[in-house]
């Protein structure tokens, strides 16, 4: 019996390592491909045009959060708990997809209103709608299924394929401002290929899609609402800033903000394979030592990375954005507190608190932090200090607050972890 337990533990460790490596490959792709196309787009598109592209991308972040509705966490947990029962699994997939399609309809109505109400979107309605088509298509990518099955390689292969297709075709079709419409079209092509791959993998595993009905879909929405509130609040930290910048400053400054934010996001995307990789394991084991060990290993690396970012900020912007974006050096440096605090904030959130059933506490910390962010934005507007550097510093401050609250909750509920 002891030998069998040892073998199971060894198998779990191998799966954990494999999944983390696969997620790292995916996130390296998330870093590399945008950093390949970003210098190209900032050079062939004018600052104003790139500002529009970035603004629509920020709007789509909101749309994506609504369509996802926290299912990446709630549905993943459902799959983990019943992955041996294929019949039950089929209904989880179907009901989740049905719920997502309801959200697509709601989101599209909201988007049409935004196009008419926001001046920067109105002249680019077709571009905005095509960008939304990509968001709608993500309903069929089944991230929650393969995460729950702990087969992260499927997600990785699918992501690398669809993003590589879109990135490579960008160099072929996008030559100047008049070609910007090709950007969402190429994303649609890449996503279509990924969907075909996903359904092939499901068929190979004899996994079907079954629908219970609209009532079950609504129940899924209700169950996932707590996760959605957390994710929506998190999006407030990034997309809302960009949306307000688009209203109160010109498109050129939107472009500078977006270039710096994309560089920072590329670094932060290195954090998620670690936290995503341990989440399914933490749901099963609730291993507190794994959380603390992860923090001790990676926080020194994060600190060194922050120092490196400060030193090479000018050269990084010169390489990524070109000469016209070097003026954004102070802005990139202002994002360093966000880089430092975001890793422990993520780690002590869903992988730790979420694993022991503290969804409400995790969501509470995110919502409180979102209110702090919104309050800070309003204060900057009232005192006439609404500028991109102060916004970046505010974002770092609110992330530090969220980490402090989550760590305090972890210490408070430490007895519920497996020590």
N, C-alpha and C positions, 0 to 999 in steps of 0.2 A: 504493500500500500504506500509506503514511504517512497519507494522507487518510482511508482506511478505518479505520485504528487510532484516529485522532482522533475520528471519528464514533462508534466503539464506546465510546470513553472518555466522550464526551459523553452517549451514551445511558445508560451505566451510572450516571453522575452524576445524570441526571434521575430514573432509577428509584430511586436511593438517597434523593434528596430527597423524591420522591413517597411512598415507603414510610415515611420518617421522619415526614412530615406526617400521613399517615394514622394512624400509631401514636400521634402526639400527640393527634389528635382523639379516638381511642379512650381514651387515658389521661386527657384532660380530662374525658371523659364519666365515667370511673371516679372522678374527683375530684368533679365537680359533682353527679351523681345521689346518691351516698351523703351528701354534705354538704347536699343538699336534704332527703332523707328522715331523716337522723340527728337534726336538731333536732326534727323532728316526732315521731319514735319516742321520743326521750328525754323528751318532754313528755307524750305520751299513755300511755306505759308507765311503770310504777313502776321504781325503781332495781333492785329484785330481779328483776323480769321482764326488764328490759333486760340484766341480768347473765347470765340464763339464755340469752337470744338470742345474746349475745356469746360465751358459753362454747361453745355448740353450733357457732357459726361457727368457733371455734378448732379444735374437733374435726374439722370438715369440711375445714379446711386440711390436716390430716394425711391424711385420706381422699383429697383431691384430689391430693396429691403422690404417693401410692401409685398411684392410677389413671393419672396422667400418666406416672409412672415415667421421667421424663427424655426422653420421646419428642419433646417440643417442641424438643429440641436434636438428638438422634440421628436421628429420623425426618426432621426438616427437612433435615439434611445429606444423607440418602439421597435425598430429593426433589430437592435442588439438583443432585446428581450424575447423575440419570437423568430429568430432567423432559421431555426430548425423546422418551423411549421410553415411550409411553402404556401398553403392555402391562406393562412392568416396574413402572411407576408404580402400576398397578391392584393388583398383588400387594403392593407396599409398603403401600398403604392398607389392604388386606384383612388382611394379617398383623399390622399394627400395631393395627387395631381388635380382632382376635381376642385379641391379647395383653392389650389393655386390658380386655376383657370378663372374662378370667380374673382380672385384678386386682380388678375390681368384686366378683366372688364372694368372693375372699379378704378384701377390705375389709369386706364386709357381715358376714361371720362375726365379724371382729374388733370391729365396731361393736356387734353384739348382746351380746358379752361385756362391752364397756365400759358399755353401758346398765345391765346388771345389777350391775356392780362400782362405778360412780361415782354417789354419792348425788344429785348435782345433775341427772343425766340420767334417773334412774329414773322420776320422776314425769312426765317429758316425753318418753316413748319415741316416741310418734307424731310429735311435732314433729321429733325427731332423725332418725327414719327418712325422713320426707318431705324433710328437708334433704339426706339422702344420695341420694335419687332424683335431685336436681339434679346432684350429683357424677357419678352413673352416666350421666346423659344427655350429659355433656360428651364422652363417647367418640365421639359422632357430630358434633361441631362442627368437626373436621378442621383445627385451627389449624396443625398441622405441615405440612399440604399447601399451604395458601395462603401460609404463610411461605416454604416452599421454592420455590414458584412466583413469589415476590416480588410477590404480588398482595395487599398488606396491606389494600387498600380493602375486600376481601370480609370480612376479619376485623373491620374497623372497623364496617362497616354492620351486620353480624350482631350485634356486641356492643352497639352503640348501640340497636338495635331491641329486643333482648331485655331489656336493663336498663331502658330507658325504659318499656316495657310494665309491668314489675314495679314500678317506682318510682311511676308514675302511679296504678296500681291500689291501691298501699299507702294512699294518701290516701283512697281510697273505702272500703276494707274494714277497715282497722286503726284502731280507735277507742279500745280499752282493752286491758287484760291478757288478757281472754278471747278477743280476736281475734288473738293472736299466731300461731295455727295458720295464718292466711292468709299469713304471710310466706313460708314455703317453697312453698305452693301457687301463689302469684303468680310465684315464680321458675320453677316448673315450666312454667307457661303461657308465660312469656317465652322460656324455653329451647326449648320446642317450636316456637315460631314461627321461632327462629333456625335450628334444625335443618332445617326445611322450606326456608328460604332457601339453606342450604349445599348441600343435595341438588339444588336448582334450578340453582345455579351449576355444580356438577359435571356435571350433565346437559348444560348449555349448552356445556361444554368437552369433551363426550364422554369424560369420565373415569369409568371403571367401578370397581367394587370386586370384587376376585377373591381367593379364599382358597386358599393352598397347603395348609394343614393345621396341626394343633397343633404339629408339630415345628418348622415355620418360625416360628410364634408364639413358641415357647420360645426359639428362636435370637434373635428380636428382643428378647426380655426380657433375654437374656444380653448382647447388644450394648449395650443401653441402661442396664445396671446401674450403670456408672460415673457416668453422668449422674444416675441416681436417687439414688445415695449422696450426691452433692453437693447435690441439691435437698432431700433428706430432712434432711441436716445443716443446711441453711439454714433449714428450717422449725423446727428445734430452737430457733433464736434467737427466734422469735416465738410460735408456737403452744404450745410447751412451757412458756414463761413463763406464758401464760394458763391452761393446764391446771393448773399447780402453784398459781397464785393461787386458782383455783377450789376447790382442796383445802384450802389453808391460811388463806385469808381469806374474808370474807363476800361475798355476791353484789353488794352495793353497791360494794365496792372493785373487784370484777371489772368492774363497769359503768364506773367512773372510768378504770381502766386501759384498757379497750376503747375508750372515747371518745377518749382521748389518743392511743392507738396508731392508731386509724383516721385521726385528723388527720395524724399523722406519716406514715402509709402513703400518704395522699393526696398529700402533698408528694413522697415518694419515688417515687410512680408517675410523676412527671414525668421521672424519670431513665431509665426503661426504654424509652421510644420512641427515645431516642438510641442506647442500647446494642443494642436489638433491631433498629433500623434499619440499623446498620452491620454486624451479625453476618453476614448472607448475603454482603455485599460483602467482609468480612474473610476469610471461608472461601475466596473466590476469589482475592483480591489479596494478603492478608497484609501490608497496608500499615501499617507502624509509624508513619509520619508522620500518618496519619489518627487513630490512637489519641492521640498526643501533642497534636495540634492540637485534638482534642475536649476533652481535659483542660484545656488552656490557655484555651479559650473558656468552658467551663462552670463550672470551679472557683470563679472570682471570683463568679459568680452564686449558686452554692451558699452561699458564705460570707456574702454579703449577706442571703440568705434566712434563714440561721441567726440572724443578728443581729436581723432583723425578727421572727422567731418569739419570741425572748426578750422583746422590747419589747411585743408585742401579745398575749402569752399569755393574760392575764386577759380581754381583750375578745373574743378568738377563742373561748374556752371559754364566755363569756356568750352569744355568738351561736349557737354550735353546740349546746351542751348545755343552756343555760339556767342560772338562778341556782343550782340545786342542784349544779352541776358546777364552780363557780368555785373550790372548795377544791382542785381538782386542778392549779392553776397551777404549784406546784413540780415536780409530776410531768411536766407538759408540757415545762418547761424542762430537766429532766433528760434528755429525749430528744434534745436538740440535738447532742451528740457523734455520735449515730447518724445524724442528718440529714447531718452534714458528711462523715463517712467512708464512708457507703454508696455515694455516686456513684463515687469512684475505685475502691472495692472491686469494684463491678459491672463497671466499664469494663475494668479490667486482668484480669478473670476470663475468662469464656467468649468475649467479643468479641475479646480479645487472645490469651490463652494457648490457649483452645479452638480458635481459628482456625489455629494452627500445630501442632495435634495433641497438645497437652499436656493432654489430658483428665485423666490421672492426677494431674498436678501441681496442676491446678485443684481437683480433688476432694479431694486431700490437704490443701490449705489450708483448705477448708471443713470437713473432718472434724476437723482439729486445732482449728480455732476452735470447733466444736461441743463438743469435749471441754473446752476452756477455759470455755465457757459453762456446761456441766453441772457442772464443778468449782467454778465460782463460785457456782452455785445451791446446791450441797451445802455449801459453806463458809458461805454466808449462813444456811442452815438450822441448821448446827452452832453458830454463834456467836450465834444468836438475832436476826439482823438481816435476816430475810426480810421486806422491805417493798417496796412498788412503786417508790419512788424509787431505792433501791439496785439494784433489778433493771434499771431503765432505764439507770442509769449503767454497770452491768455490760455491758449490751447494746452501748452505745457503745464501751466498751473492747475488747470482742471483735471488733467490726467494724473498729476501727483495726488490730488485730493481723492480721486477714485481709488488709486492704489492704497492709500492710507485707510480708507473705509473697508476695502475688501480684506486687507491684511488683518485688520482688527476683528472682523467677523470670523476669519479663519482661526484666529487665536481663541476667540470666544467659543467656537464649536469644535475645538480641537479633539475633544473626547469622542466625536462621531466619526473621526477618521480611524483607519487601521494603523496604529502606531507601531 
